[in-house]
Amino acid sequence: MHLSHALTTLGDSRGARTSQQRALELSAPTSTMTRTLLNIDGAACSHHDGDSEDACRRTVAALTGLPDGYRTGLVRRRAQDLYEAIPTQHHRERAVRELRDVLAS
């Protein structure tokens, strides 16, 4: 999980995706926080690769699939970081607005 985030932050989407897949294989299906962070890292890779719409949709799905108590702390920070990385001229697009709204709730 930590390697996934490091590679994602560095913009190495290919390496990050490989790491994310391996981490998902190794993590228990009940590891809600870990799996959510990996999914948000995957969404961030989509953004790095030029598909901010997909990144927002994936992040919204990751957040809304969680119980409310899990949408705080590190999970929220990673989703917020993704939102803030999207250029403001795209903030009127539907997927970006949906992410903003989920983060605001």
N, C-alpha and C positions, 0 to 999 in steps of 0.2 A: 504494500500500500504506500509506503513512504517513497519507494523508488518511483512508483507511478506518479506521485505528485511532483517529485523533483524533476522528472523528465517532462511532465506536462508544463511545469513552470518554465523550463528551459526552451519550450517550444518543440521538443523532439516527439512529435505526435506518434511517429512509427514505433519508437522505443517505448513510449508511454502506453500505447495500446497493447503491445506485447506484455508489458508488465501488468497492466490492468487485467488482461485475460488470465494470466497465471495467478494473480492474487485472488481473482474471483473463483478460480478452480480450487485454491487452497483454503478459502474462507468458508466457514459454515453458513448454510442458508439462513441461520438465525442471527448472523452477525450484521444486524441492520445498519449500524453506523458505518462500519467498514465498507459494506457493499454500496451504500449511498455515496460515500466519499469517492469510491472508485467510479461510480456512474457519473458523478459531477466532473471528475477528472476527464472522463471520456467525452463529456459534453464540451469541456474547455478545449479539448483537442479538436473537436469539430469547429469551434470558433477560430482557433489558430489556423486551421486549414481553410478558412474562408466561408464557413457555413454557420453564421450566427443564428439563423432561424432554427436550424436543427439543434444547435447548442441550447437555445432557450427552451425549445420543446422538451428536450431530454432532461433539462434541469427542473422544469416544472413537473414533469412526470416523477422524477426522483423525489422532489419535495412533497408533492401531494400524495405520494404513496406511503408517507411516513405518518406516524401518530404525531399530534401537535407537539408533544414534549421533545421530540427529536429534531424539530426544525429550529434549533437554537445553536449557539456556540459555533463550533468549527464547521458544521454542515451549513449553517446560515452564512457564515463568513465566506466560505468557498463559493456559494451561490451568489452572494453579493459581489464578490470579486469578479465573477464572470459578467454579471450585469454591468458593472462599472467599466469593464474592458471593452464593451460594445460602444462604438462611436455614437455620440448623441444624435447625429442625423438619422440614426436607425431606431431611435427610441419611440417613434410613432408606429413602427411596424407591430402587427398584432402579436406575434410570438414574444417580442421584447416587452410589450405592455403586459402580457400575461405573466411573464416572469416578475416584472415589477410589482404587479398586484399580489402575487403569491408571497413575495418577500415582505410586502406591506401588511399582510394579514397575520 
